[in-house]
């Protein structure tokens, strides 16, 4: 069986942990002036990938 290639975009976005797959929040790149300080602060914290998306992410990063 040949090796499966990792999808490089997914490898840069996700980290596999014991509790699931960790991801960063979106909406932090531009147009930040209209967003509240509280909203931007909360977007700094990473969150876990939703359980419905875990199977797709694991296919994209098979050896992580």
BAFI-3210 file (N, C-alpha, C; in Angstrom, 3 decimals, decimal comma, padded with zeros to 6 digits):
// residues 64
n [1|2|3|4|5|6|7|8|9|10|11|12|13|14|15|16|17|18|19|20|21|22|23|24|25|26|27|28|29|30|31|32|33|34|35|36|37|38|39|40|41|42|43|44|45|46|47|48|49|50|51|52|53|54|55|56|57|58|59|60|61|62|63|64]
n.u [000,846|000,642|001,928|-000,208|-000,762|-000,398|-002,692|-001,486|-002,475|-004,352|-002,722|-001,387|-003,397|-004,688|-004,260|-003,650|-004,818|-005,067|-007,674|-009,103|-009,349|-007,583|-008,196|-007,750|-009,514|-011,630|-012,039|-010,199|-008,427|-008,711|-010,481|-010,848|-011,537|-014,248|-015,002|-015,568|-013,439|-013,646|-014,714|-012,618|-010,620|-011,637|-011,564|-008,913|-008,333|-007,790|-009,996|-011,880|-012,326|-015,490|-017,471|-018,695|-017,004|-014,634|-013,969|-013,509|-011,313|-009,418|-008,994|-007,670|-005,300|-003,612|-001,429|-001,046]
n.v [-001,188|002,187|005,214|007,691|010,957|013,915|016,566|019,647|022,187|021,630|020,529|022,743|024,157|022,645|020,920|017,841|016,661|015,118|015,478|015,934|017,644|020,551|023,949|027,244|030,336|032,073|035,226|037,183|038,615|040,997|044,175|045,003|047,167|047,669|045,617|044,578|044,987|042,931|040,879|040,447|039,647|037,236|035,771|035,150|032,838|029,357|026,819|023,736|021,436|020,858|017,972|016,825|017,447|016,176|013,647|014,223|015,920|014,201|012,470|014,199|014,716|012,212|011,036|012,431]
n.w [000,000|-000,906|000,616|002,157|001,113|003,029|003,318|002,852|003,508|005,469|007,424|008,338|009,533|011,531|014,685|016,139|019,167|022,444|023,262|020,970|017,824|017,415|016,543|015,103|015,665|013,317|011,498|012,340|010,818|009,214|008,921|011,611|013,135|013,529|015,162|018,497|021,397|023,247|021,686|019,845|021,606|022,586|020,269|020,021|021,419|020,906|019,563|019,683|017,005|015,505|016,221|013,997|011,923|012,350|011,235|008,512|008,731|009,828|007,689|006,007|007,362|007,806|009,250|011,580]
ca.u [000,000|001,438|001,616|-001,215|-000,192|-001,092|-003,115|-000,629|-003,276|-004,970|-001,657|-001,051|-004,542|-005,173|-003,330|-004,328|-004,529|-005,753|-009,097|-009,732|-008,539|-007,588|-008,159|-007,802|-010,756|-011,577|-012,474|-009,215|-007,408|-008,868|-011,716|-010,888|-011,948|-015,658|-015,211|-015,299|-012,219|-014,010|-014,861|-011,283|-009,886|-012,156|-011,159|-007,515|-008,259|-008,117|-011,143|-011,830|-013,099|-016,786|-017,414|-019,126|-015,932|-013,416|-013,653|-012,950|-009,983|-008,514|-008,638|-006,728|-004,006|-003,669|-000,353|-000,900]
ca.v [000,000|003,415|006,167|008,702|012,294|014,841|017,818|020,588|023,278|021,138|020,325|024,053|024,717|021,802|020,168|016,725|016,571|013,992|015,787|016,127|018,401|021,957|024,875|028,648|031,029|032,915|036,630|037,985|039,052|042,385|044,865|044,811|048,386|047,608|044,532|045,015|044,450|041,654|039,890|040,137|038,918|035,870|035,084|034,723|031,503|028,273|026,003|022,383|021,197|020,242|016,506|016,449|017,717|015,478|012,561|014,822|016,447|013,059|011,990|015,150|014,615|010,819|010,584|013,353]
ca.w [000,000|-000,883|001,679|001,844|001,259|003,916|002,705|003,557|004,058|006,704|008,405|008,886|010,247|012,616|015,527|016,778|020,594|023,090|023,392|019,668|016,878|017,794|015,412|015,469|015,317|012,128|011,628|013,065|009,860|008,759|009,351|013,054|013,837|013,913|016,121|019,868|022,008|023,864|020,618|019,323|022,651|022,627|019,040|020,144|022,009|019,985|019,949|019,154|015,795|015,784|016,058|012,647|010,974|012,756|010,294|007,305|009,060|010,015|006,354|005,412|008,059|008,252|010,132|012,707]
c.u [000,888|001,024|000,552|-000,586|-001,063|-001,476|-002,428|-001,398|-003,923|-003,924|-001,266|-002,179|-004,931|-004,036|-004,127|-003,871|-005,281|-007,257|-009,819|-008,792|-008,712|-007,492|-008,164|-009,125|-010,554|-012,005|-011,490|-008,196|-007,518|-010,244|-011,896|-011,422|-013,401|-015,961|-014,807|-014,023|-012,490|-014,104|-013,500|-010,472|-010,337|-011,768|-009,703|-007,416|-008,578|-009,342|-011,010|-012,721|-014,403|-016,738|-017,841|-018,020|-014,664|-013,023|-013,012|-011,536|-008,989|-008,109|-007,591|-005,350|-003,892|-002,605|-000,143|-001,451]
c.v [001,246|004,319|007,143|010,064|013,129|016,080|018,947|021,757|022,882|020,955|021,639|024,612|023,942|021,159|019,076|016,654|015,377|014,227|015,955|016,858|019,884|022,812|026,298|029,252|031,846|034,342|037,485|038,635|040,520|042,886|044,694|046,022|048,326|046,502|045,000|044,350|043,084|040,557|039,470|039,332|037,464|035,072|034,631|033,264|030,438|027,505|024,631|022,287|020,496|018,755|016,051|016,632|016,914|014,403|013,110|015,326|015,305|012,436|012,896|015,083|013,204|010,407|011,487|012,736]
c.w [000,000|000,284|001,209|002,066|002,193|003,124|003,474|004,153|005,369|007,795|009,070|009,749|011,504|013,393|016,224|018,234|021,165|023,159|022,077|018,735|017,182|016,541|015,943|015,019|014,048|012,480|012,410|012,121|009,473|009,180|010,863|013,806|014,289|014,928|017,513|020,395|022,626|022,809|020,063|020,337|022,700|021,378|019,076|020,587|020,965|020,467|019,303|017,915|016,169|015,449|014,660|011,601|011,247|011,746|009,024|007,562|009,237|008,681|005,709|006,059|008,649|009,256|011,332|013,982]
res [x|x|x|x|x|x|x|x|x|x|x|x|x|x|x|x|x|x|x|x|x|x|x|x|x|x|x|x|x|x|x|x|x|x|x|x|x|x|x|x|x|x|x|x|x|x|x|x|x|x|x|x|x|x|x|x|x|x|x|x|x|x|x|x]
***
